[in-house]
Amino acid sequence: MTNQVFLDPYVKGRPGDLARLAAAQVLAGPHLSVLSTVNPDGSPQASVIFVKPDGGDILFSTVKGRRKTANMQRDPRVSLLVHSLPGADGEITYAVISGTIELTDDPEGAFHQVMYDLHMGGAIPPPEPGAQRLVARLRPQRAYAPPPYPAGPE
């Protein structure tokens, strides 16, 4: 038995500026995004979403009346997990971005089409009669990214 203390490098992750850089790198390539909000009873609610960086912010589209939207209107604090998919560089990593949301109207659904152009190859979104589209702007306050994984044997 050993008395050594295990110092887990994943507890702190990369320093803040490097975590934000890792998040930007994930967002620049193929990735999955999962938004977490807080339900009225305090339990978590998660949604897979399409996102688009906008300067230091992150944008996505939502609809009034959906659970995540109601949660964000009540409590604008969110967490966004972005996870890279296998790409040319071979590194697979993730980052978590926490911050607050600002919602603005998107009456014509123009931004929703921008997201379909970006993530669905320009496909036309399915009809949503009566849906009231919103643009959500995540203003990051914190970011976490794990340290780089060690390279495996060649």
Secondary structure, DSSP 4 states (H G I P E B T S, - for coil): ---PPP--TTTT-S-HHHHHHHHHHHHHSSEEEEEEEE-TTS-EEEEEE--EEETTEEEEEEETTSHHHHHHHH--EEEEEEEE---TT----EEEEEEEEEEEE-TT-HHHHHHHHHHSTTPPPPP-TT--EEEEEEEEEEEE-PPPPPPPP-
